[in-house]
């Protein structure tokens, strides 16, 4: 019974983990050594919008192409930039550097990351 539950959980989690995409590219299949996550505070919320840049050519004329999406095509939301950093770390990336730029009254956070080497 435990084996069946463990197998089912593995399948469900495996599907969820591989379901995130950026510009229709699965997160696990991004073919870039370096990526940048860019975060801006959501309006009227404590959460942040996070865009992932890896040198991709956007398929549409829209900043939404760089947002990470779940298996249903909805934008993923993060509680903070640290939440996004931990998420990317759990998906095979390591932190390299960070900086913030103030645009108007809003800080835009940039985190440079690299694929972890084993």
VMD Tcl script that builds the backbone (N, CA, C; Angstrom):
set m [mol new atoms 354]
animate dup $m
set s [atomselect $m all]
$s set {name element resname resid chain x y z} {
  {N N UNK 1 A 0.827 -1.191 0.000}
  {CA C UNK 1 A 0.000 0.000 0.000}
  {C C UNK 1 A 0.873 1.257 0.000}
  {N N UNK 2 A 1.922 1.276 0.830}
  {CA C UNK 2 A 2.804 2.440 0.891}
  {C C UNK 2 A 3.504 2.681 -0.441}
  {N N UNK 3 A 3.846 1.599 -1.121}
  {CA C UNK 3 A 4.517 1.724 -2.420}
  {C C UNK 3 A 3.579 2.382 -3.426}
  {N N UNK 4 A 2.308 2.003 -3.405}
  {CA C UNK 4 A 1.332 2.572 -4.331}
  {C C UNK 4 A 1.151 4.063 -4.035}
  {N N UNK 5 A 1.027 4.415 -2.767}
  {CA C UNK 5 A 0.871 5.822 -2.393}
  {C C UNK 5 A 2.117 6.614 -2.787}
  {N N UNK 6 A 3.286 6.069 -2.522}
  {CA C UNK 6 A 4.536 6.750 -2.876}
  {C C UNK 6 A 4.656 6.935 -4.388}
  {N N UNK 7 A 4.285 5.914 -5.147}
  {CA C UNK 7 A 4.347 6.000 -6.613}
  {C C UNK 7 A 3.371 7.051 -7.129}
  {N N UNK 8 A 2.165 7.064 -6.581}
  {CA C UNK 8 A 1.167 8.058 -7.003}
  {C C UNK 8 A 1.640 9.465 -6.665}
  {N N UNK 9 A 2.196 9.643 -5.482}
  {CA C UNK 9 A 2.713 10.951 -5.078}
  {C C UNK 9 A 3.866 11.375 -5.976}
  {N N UNK 10 A 4.744 10.459 -6.316}
  {CA C UNK 10 A 5.866 10.755 -7.207}
  {C C UNK 10 A 5.373 11.208 -8.579}
  {N N UNK 11 A 4.373 10.536 -9.103}
  {CA C UNK 11 A 3.819 10.885 -10.421}
  {C C UNK 11 A 3.180 12.269 -10.372}
  {N N UNK 12 A 2.378 12.521 -9.342}
  {CA C UNK 12 A 1.705 13.814 -9.219}
  {C C UNK 12 A 2.731 14.931 -9.046}
  {N N UNK 13 A 3.688 14.754 -8.145}
  {CA C UNK 13 A 4.710 15.786 -7.928}
  {C C UNK 13 A 5.589 15.948 -9.154}
  {N N UNK 14 A 5.930 14.872 -9.814}
  {CA C UNK 14 A 6.741 14.955 -11.023}
  {C C UNK 14 A 6.033 15.740 -12.112}
  {N N UNK 15 A 4.739 15.540 -12.233}
  {CA C UNK 15 A 3.956 16.297 -13.211}
  {C C UNK 15 A 3.927 17.762 -12.837}
  {N N UNK 16 A 3.743 18.072 -11.549}
  {CA C UNK 16 A 3.677 19.456 -11.106}
  {C C UNK 16 A 5.019 20.150 -11.292}
  {N N UNK 17 A 6.096 19.492 -10.918}
  {CA C UNK 17 A 7.418 20.098 -11.009}
  {C C UNK 17 A 7.776 20.409 -12.453}
  {N N UNK 18 A 7.439 19.537 -13.386}
  {CA C UNK 18 A 7.790 19.758 -14.783}
  {C C UNK 18 A 6.761 20.594 -15.526}
  {N N UNK 19 A 5.694 21.000 -14.842}
  {CA C UNK 19 A 4.613 21.698 -15.521}
  {C C UNK 19 A 4.870 23.188 -15.668}
  {N N UNK 20 A 5.781 23.765 -14.889}
  {CA C UNK 20 A 6.037 25.196 -14.994}
  {C C UNK 20 A 6.740 25.502 -16.308}
  {N N UNK 21 A 6.279 26.566 -16.966}
  {CA C UNK 21 A 6.872 26.967 -18.230}
  {C C UNK 21 A 7.147 28.464 -18.224}
  {N N UNK 22 A 8.093 28.861 -19.063}
  {CA C UNK 22 A 8.374 30.266 -19.329}
  {C C UNK 22 A 8.404 30.398 -20.842}
  {N N UNK 23 A 7.517 31.217 -21.389}
  {CA C UNK 23 A 7.432 31.395 -22.841}
  {C C UNK 23 A 7.254 30.037 -23.539}
  {N N UNK 24 A 6.416 29.186 -22.938}
  {CA C UNK 24 A 6.097 27.839 -23.422}
  {C C UNK 24 A 7.273 26.862 -23.365}
  {N N UNK 25 A 8.357 27.204 -22.681}
  {CA C UNK 25 A 9.494 26.306 -22.488}
  {C C UNK 25 A 9.410 25.755 -21.070}
  {N N UNK 26 A 9.332 24.429 -20.894}
  {CA C UNK 26 A 9.319 23.867 -19.543}
  {C C UNK 26 A 10.567 24.301 -18.768}
  {N N UNK 27 A 10.378 24.644 -17.510}
  {CA C UNK 27 A 11.470 25.131 -16.677}
  {C C UNK 27 A 12.660 24.172 -16.687}
  {N N UNK 28 A 12.391 22.887 -16.648}
  {CA C UNK 28 A 13.465 21.891 -16.639}
  {C C UNK 28 A 14.221 21.827 -17.959}
  {N N UNK 29 A 13.651 22.387 -19.032}
  {CA C UNK 29 A 14.274 22.304 -20.355}
  {C C UNK 29 A 14.880 23.622 -20.834}
  {N N UNK 30 A 14.976 24.615 -19.951}
  {CA C UNK 30 A 15.596 25.876 -20.347}
  {C C UNK 30 A 17.049 25.591 -20.691}
  {N N UNK 31 A 17.428 25.906 -21.920}
  {CA C UNK 31 A 18.772 25.613 -22.405}
  {C C UNK 31 A 19.651 26.862 -22.260}
  {N N UNK 32 A 19.923 27.219 -21.010}
  {CA C UNK 32 A 20.758 28.388 -20.731}
  {C C UNK 32 A 21.465 28.157 -19.407}
  {N N UNK 33 A 22.739 28.497 -19.352}
  {CA C UNK 33 A 23.489 28.347 -18.105}
  {C C UNK 33 A 23.069 29.403 -17.095}
  {N N UNK 34 A 22.806 30.632 -17.574}
  {CA C UNK 34 A 22.448 31.737 -16.696}
  {C C UNK 34 A 21.013 32.167 -16.960}
  {N N UNK 35 A 20.343 32.553 -15.880}
  {CA C UNK 35 A 19.015 33.155 -16.001}
  {C C UNK 35 A 18.964 34.356 -15.064}
  {N N UNK 36 A 17.976 35.192 -15.283}
  {CA C UNK 36 A 17.743 36.323 -14.396}
  {C C UNK 36 A 16.273 36.299 -13.999}
  {N N UNK 37 A 16.016 36.405 -12.702}
  {CA C UNK 37 A 14.637 36.557 -12.276}
  {C C UNK 37 A 14.454 38.018 -11.888}
  {N N UNK 38 A 13.376 38.603 -12.392}
  {CA C UNK 38 A 13.098 40.020 -12.185}
  {C C UNK 38 A 11.769 40.126 -11.453}
  {N N UNK 39 A 11.783 40.802 -10.315}
  {CA C UNK 39 A 10.572 40.899 -9.507}
  {C C UNK 39 A 10.119 42.321 -9.288}
  {N N UNK 40 A 8.807 42.497 -9.379}
  {CA C UNK 40 A 8.175 43.777 -9.070}
  {C C UNK 40 A 6.989 43.519 -8.157}
  {N N UNK 41 A 6.748 44.443 -7.252}
  {CA C UNK 41 A 5.640 44.303 -6.316}
  {C C UNK 41 A 4.315 44.404 -7.061}
  {N N UNK 42 A 3.388 43.517 -6.712}
  {CA C UNK 42 A 2.052 43.568 -7.303}
  {C C UNK 42 A 1.291 44.759 -6.723}
  {N N UNK 43 A 0.462 45.364 -7.519}
  {CA C UNK 43 A -0.336 46.495 -7.072}
  {C C UNK 43 A -1.360 46.022 -6.042}
  {N N UNK 44 A -1.445 46.747 -4.945}
  {CA C UNK 44 A -2.384 46.461 -3.861}
  {C C UNK 44 A -2.220 45.058 -3.278}
  {N N UNK 45 A -0.967 44.584 -3.205}
  {CA C UNK 45 A -0.693 43.247 -2.680}
  {C C UNK 45 A 0.709 43.220 -2.087}
  {N N UNK 46 A 0.937 42.284 -1.198}
  {CA C UNK 46 A 2.276 42.083 -0.644}
  {C C UNK 46 A 3.082 41.117 -1.509}
  {N N UNK 47 A 2.448 40.497 -2.485}
  {CA C UNK 47 A 3.106 39.508 -3.350}
  {C C UNK 47 A 3.891 40.199 -4.459}
  {N N UNK 48 A 4.682 39.415 -5.205}
  {CA C UNK 48 A 5.481 39.974 -6.291}
  {C C UNK 48 A 5.202 39.254 -7.608}
  {N N UNK 49 A 5.327 40.006 -8.700}
  {CA C UNK 49 A 5.325 39.428 -10.041}
  {C C UNK 49 A 6.765 39.077 -10.366}
  {N N UNK 50 A 6.997 37.896 -10.884}
  {CA C UNK 50 A 8.355 37.459 -11.211}
  {C C UNK 50 A 8.415 37.065 -12.678}
  {N N UNK 51 A 9.375 37.651 -13.386}
  {CA C UNK 51 A 9.644 37.303 -14.775}
  {C C UNK 51 A 10.966 36.549 -14.822}
  {N N UNK 52 A 11.072 35.593 -15.726}
  {CA C UNK 52 A 12.290 34.812 -15.905}
  {C C UNK 52 A 12.863 35.158 -17.270}
  {N N UNK 53 A 14.102 35.587 -17.288}
  {CA C UNK 53 A 14.760 35.911 -18.549}
  {C C UNK 53 A 15.949 34.980 -18.730}
  {N N UNK 54 A 16.003 34.324 -19.889}
  {CA C UNK 54 A 17.127 33.432 -20.176}
  {C C UNK 54 A 17.639 33.615 -21.592}
  {N N UNK 55 A 17.350 34.785 -22.184}
  {CA C UNK 55 A 17.793 35.058 -23.541}
  {C C UNK 55 A 16.791 34.632 -24.586}
  {N N UNK 56 A 15.585 34.300 -24.139}
  {CA C UNK 56 A 14.558 33.815 -25.053}
  {C C UNK 56 A 14.008 34.950 -25.910}
  {N N UNK 57 A 13.555 34.594 -27.074}
  {CA C UNK 57 A 12.844 35.513 -27.949}
  {C C UNK 57 A 11.366 35.346 -27.628}
  {N N UNK 58 A 10.720 36.422 -27.198}
  {CA C UNK 58 A 9.306 36.331 -26.838}
  {C C UNK 58 A 8.457 36.061 -28.063}
  {N N UNK 59 A 7.478 35.195 -27.899}
  {CA C UNK 59 A 6.625 34.806 -29.014}
  {C C UNK 59 A 5.530 35.822 -29.293}
  {N N UNK 60 A 5.250 36.655 -28.320}
  {CA C UNK 60 A 4.231 37.690 -28.482}
  {C C UNK 60 A 4.842 39.007 -28.031}
  {N N UNK 61 A 4.223 40.083 -28.410}
  {CA C UNK 61 A 4.691 41.383 -27.944}
  {C C UNK 61 A 4.007 41.641 -26.610}
  {N N UNK 62 A 4.573 41.043 -25.559}
  {CA C UNK 62 A 3.977 41.153 -24.242}
  {C C UNK 62 A 4.993 40.738 -23.198}
  {N N UNK 63 A 5.054 41.475 -22.104}
  {CA C UNK 63 A 5.944 41.116 -20.998}
  {C C UNK 63 A 5.470 39.843 -20.309}
  {N N UNK 64 A 4.215 39.445 -20.524}
  {CA C UNK 64 A 3.679 38.255 -19.882}
  {C C UNK 64 A 4.376 36.985 -20.364}
  {N N UNK 65 A 5.036 37.027 -21.511}
  {CA C UNK 65 A 5.730 35.846 -22.013}
  {C C UNK 65 A 6.853 35.408 -21.091}
  {N N UNK 66 A 7.389 36.313 -20.299}
  {CA C UNK 66 A 8.493 35.955 -19.421}
  {C C UNK 66 A 8.015 35.540 -18.034}
  {N N UNK 67 A 6.717 35.545 -17.800}
  {CA C UNK 67 A 6.173 35.088 -16.523}
  {C C UNK 67 A 6.139 33.566 -16.507}
  {N N UNK 68 A 6.437 32.990 -15.364}
  {CA C UNK 68 A 6.365 31.549 -15.221}
  {C C UNK 68 A 4.899 31.149 -15.061}
  {N N UNK 69 A 4.516 30.085 -15.760}
  {CA C UNK 69 A 3.131 29.627 -15.740}
  {C C UNK 69 A 3.038 28.211 -15.182}
  {N N UNK 70 A 1.886 27.901 -14.603}
  {CA C UNK 70 A 1.657 26.551 -14.088}
  {C C UNK 70 A 1.136 25.660 -15.210}
  {N N UNK 71 A 0.742 24.440 -14.857}
  {CA C UNK 71 A 0.302 23.471 -15.861}
  {C C UNK 71 A -0.980 23.886 -16.563}
  {N N UNK 72 A -1.727 24.818 -15.994}
  {CA C UNK 72 A -2.967 25.284 -16.606}
  {C C UNK 72 A -2.777 26.592 -17.376}
  {N N UNK 73 A -1.541 27.089 -17.434}
  {CA C UNK 73 A -1.265 28.318 -18.159}
  {C C UNK 73 A -1.465 29.587 -17.349}
  {N N UNK 74 A -1.701 29.451 -16.050}
  {CA C UNK 74 A -1.876 30.615 -15.180}
  {C C UNK 74 A -0.519 31.082 -14.658}
  {N N UNK 75 A -0.364 32.392 -14.488}
  {CA C UNK 75 A 0.879 32.933 -13.938}
  {C C UNK 75 A 1.087 32.433 -12.519}
  {N N UNK 76 A 2.328 32.029 -12.206}
  {CA C UNK 76 A 2.667 31.650 -10.843}
  {C C UNK 76 A 2.893 32.914 -10.032}
  {N N UNK 77 A 2.403 32.929 -8.821}
  {CA C UNK 77 A 2.603 34.052 -7.913}
  {C C UNK 77 A 3.581 33.639 -6.825}
  {N N UNK 78 A 4.352 34.608 -6.362}
  {CA C UNK 78 A 5.315 34.366 -5.289}
  {C C UNK 78 A 5.056 35.352 -4.160}
  {N N UNK 79 A 5.288 34.905 -2.931}
  {CA C UNK 79 A 5.083 35.753 -1.759}
  {C C UNK 79 A 6.131 36.851 -1.668}
  {N N UNK 80 A 7.334 36.565 -2.144}
  {CA C UNK 80 A 8.435 37.517 -2.063}
  {C C UNK 80 A 9.519 37.076 -3.046}
  {N N UNK 81 A 10.543 37.893 -3.183}
  {CA C UNK 81 A 11.668 37.511 -4.041}
  {C C UNK 81 A 12.423 36.322 -3.437}
  {N N UNK 82 A 12.443 36.215 -2.134}
  {CA C UNK 82 A 13.091 35.061 -1.496}
  {C C UNK 82 A 12.306 33.793 -1.812}
  {N N UNK 83 A 10.984 33.888 -1.855}
  {CA C UNK 83 A 10.147 32.757 -2.252}
  {C C UNK 83 A 10.521 32.314 -3.669}
  {N N UNK 84 A 10.657 33.284 -4.588}
  {CA C UNK 84 A 11.043 32.970 -5.967}
  {C C UNK 84 A 12.455 32.393 -6.022}
  {N N UNK 85 A 13.363 32.941 -5.231}
  {CA C UNK 85 A 14.743 32.450 -5.192}
  {C C UNK 85 A 14.789 31.006 -4.695}
  {N N UNK 86 A 14.044 30.709 -3.648}
  {CA C UNK 86 A 13.984 29.334 -3.134}
  {C C UNK 86 A 13.349 28.390 -4.144}
  {N N UNK 87 A 12.327 28.856 -4.839}
  {CA C UNK 87 A 11.684 28.049 -5.872}
  {C C UNK 87 A 12.688 27.681 -6.963}
  {N N UNK 88 A 13.419 28.673 -7.454}
  {CA C UNK 88 A 14.394 28.418 -8.517}
  {C C UNK 88 A 15.537 27.535 -8.012}
  {N N UNK 89 A 15.947 27.704 -6.770}
  {CA C UNK 89 A 16.989 26.853 -6.190}
  {C C UNK 89 A 16.531 25.395 -6.153}
  {N N UNK 90 A 15.263 25.187 -5.810}
  {CA C UNK 90 A 14.744 23.812 -5.763}
  {C C UNK 90 A 14.578 23.214 -7.160}
  {N N UNK 91 A 14.683 24.058 -8.195}
  {CA C UNK 91 A 14.575 23.589 -9.572}
  {C C UNK 91 A 15.920 23.630 -10.298}
  {N N UNK 92 A 17.012 23.601 -9.529}
  {CA C UNK 92 A 18.320 23.400 -10.135}
  {C C UNK 92 A 19.137 24.648 -10.419}
  {N N UNK 93 A 18.814 25.782 -9.808}
  {CA C UNK 93 A 19.574 27.004 -10.031}
  {C C UNK 93 A 20.176 27.495 -8.729}
  {N N UNK 94 A 21.344 28.148 -8.833}
  {CA C UNK 94 A 21.991 28.715 -7.664}
  {C C UNK 94 A 22.131 30.229 -7.820}
  {N N UNK 95 A 22.043 30.918 -6.696}
  {CA C UNK 95 A 22.124 32.370 -6.661}
  {C C UNK 95 A 23.548 32.831 -6.953}
  {N N UNK 96 A 23.687 33.879 -7.762}
  {CA C UNK 96 A 24.988 34.477 -8.043}
  {C C UNK 96 A 25.089 35.911 -7.539}
  {N N UNK 97 A 24.099 36.740 -7.885}
  {CA C UNK 97 A 24.177 38.156 -7.551}
  {C C UNK 97 A 22.776 38.761 -7.610}
  {N N UNK 98 A 22.615 39.923 -6.997}
  {CA C UNK 98 A 21.331 40.610 -7.028}
  {C C UNK 98 A 21.552 42.115 -6.987}
  {N N UNK 99 A 20.609 42.825 -7.562}
  {CA C UNK 99 A 20.612 44.282 -7.475}
  {C C UNK 99 A 19.178 44.768 -7.658}
  {N N UNK 100 A 18.928 45.986 -7.218}
  {CA C UNK 100 A 17.596 46.580 -7.361}
  {C C UNK 100 A 17.726 47.913 -8.076}
  {N N UNK 101 A 16.722 48.217 -8.878}
  {CA C UNK 101 A 16.631 49.492 -9.574}
  {C C UNK 101 A 15.301 50.102 -9.176}
  {N N UNK 102 A 15.322 51.373 -8.804}
  {CA C UNK 102 A 14.085 52.057 -8.462}
  {C C UNK 102 A 13.541 52.755 -9.696}
  {N N UNK 103 A 12.297 52.434 -10.028}
  {CA C UNK 103 A 11.611 53.051 -11.171}
  {C C UNK 103 A 10.345 53.706 -10.625}
  {N N UNK 104 A 10.333 55.041 -10.592}
  {CA C UNK 104 A 9.219 55.739 -9.960}
  {C C UNK 104 A 9.268 55.469 -8.474}
  {N N UNK 105 A 8.191 54.948 -7.931}
  {CA C UNK 105 A 8.131 54.588 -6.505}
  {C C UNK 105 A 8.244 53.082 -6.290}
  {N N UNK 106 A 8.691 52.358 -7.306}
  {CA C UNK 106 A 8.732 50.900 -7.237}
  {C C UNK 106 A 10.150 50.385 -7.405}
  {N N UNK 107 A 10.529 49.448 -6.562}
  {CA C UNK 107 A 11.809 48.767 -6.724}
  {C C UNK 107 A 11.626 47.574 -7.655}
  {N N UNK 108 A 12.570 47.409 -8.573}
  {CA C UNK 108 A 12.582 46.252 -9.466}
  {C C UNK 108 A 13.819 45.445 -9.086}
  {N N UNK 109 A 13.593 44.215 -8.628}
  {CA C UNK 109 A 14.675 43.369 -8.126}
  {C C UNK 109 A 15.140 42.417 -9.220}
  {N N UNK 110 A 16.460 42.292 -9.356}
  {CA C UNK 110 A 17.067 41.405 -10.353}
  {C C UNK 110 A 17.966 40.413 -9.622}
  {N N UNK 111 A 17.719 39.131 -9.823}
  {CA C UNK 111 A 18.561 38.086 -9.242}
  {C C UNK 111 A 19.173 37.295 -10.400}
  {N N UNK 112 A 20.491 37.244 -10.446}
  {CA C UNK 112 A 21.200 36.458 -11.449}
  {C C UNK 112 A 21.445 35.074 -10.862}
  {N N UNK 113 A 21.109 34.045 -11.653}
  {CA C UNK 113 A 21.263 32.668 -11.206}
  {C C UNK 113 A 21.931 31.840 -12.282}
  {N N UNK 114 A 22.487 30.709 -11.861}
  {CA C UNK 114 A 23.168 29.792 -12.771}
  {C C UNK 114 A 22.684 28.384 -12.469}
  {N N UNK 115 A 22.618 27.556 -13.528}
  {CA C UNK 115 A 22.284 26.147 -13.323}
  {C C UNK 115 A 23.330 25.532 -12.418}
  {N N UNK 116 A 22.850 24.766 -11.433}
  {CA C UNK 116 A 23.761 24.092 -10.520}
  {C C UNK 116 A 24.538 23.019 -11.259}
  {N N UNK 117 A 25.814 22.923 -10.935}
  {CA C UNK 117 A 26.628 21.846 -11.478}
  {C C UNK 117 A 26.752 20.766 -10.417}
  {N N UNK 118 A 26.707 19.546 -10.844}
  {CA C UNK 118 A 26.715 18.447 -9.880}
  {C C UNK 118 A 28.081 17.974 -9.537}
}
mol reanalyze $m
mol bondsrecalc $m
mol representation Tube
mol addrep $m
